[in-house]
Amino acid sequence: MSIEFKIDEEKHIKVLDALLGDADLMMALNAAEDFEAGYQLVAERVPGLSLEEFAGSMELLRQVIMAQAEKGQVQ
């Protein structure tokens, strides 16, 4: 089953900027108790970010990380 997330490119860039520009935020997101807590952390830095947009951005990040992990594996 595939879930499609929609996110505005500008909002995704703002999420990336917030995460990549603040190591403390990235660590707090990784330590968040649940998805909603992570959303709240990021939404404080990205005004107007919806839960759906956050989910879409996190899915895009997951896909990039998974692709990089596959490229890094020795075959």
C-alpha angles and dihedrals in degrees: 000000000000122000117204118213122195121209133167110243092229092054091047090053090050090051091049092047091050093049098041093042096053120047090186091058091049091051092046090050091051090050096045114129093230144350094274092052089052090049091053091052093052095039089060088062098038109050115214094018110152124213089245091053091049090050091050092049092048090049091052090050091049091052092050092048092048092049091050091048091053091050091050095055118103111239 
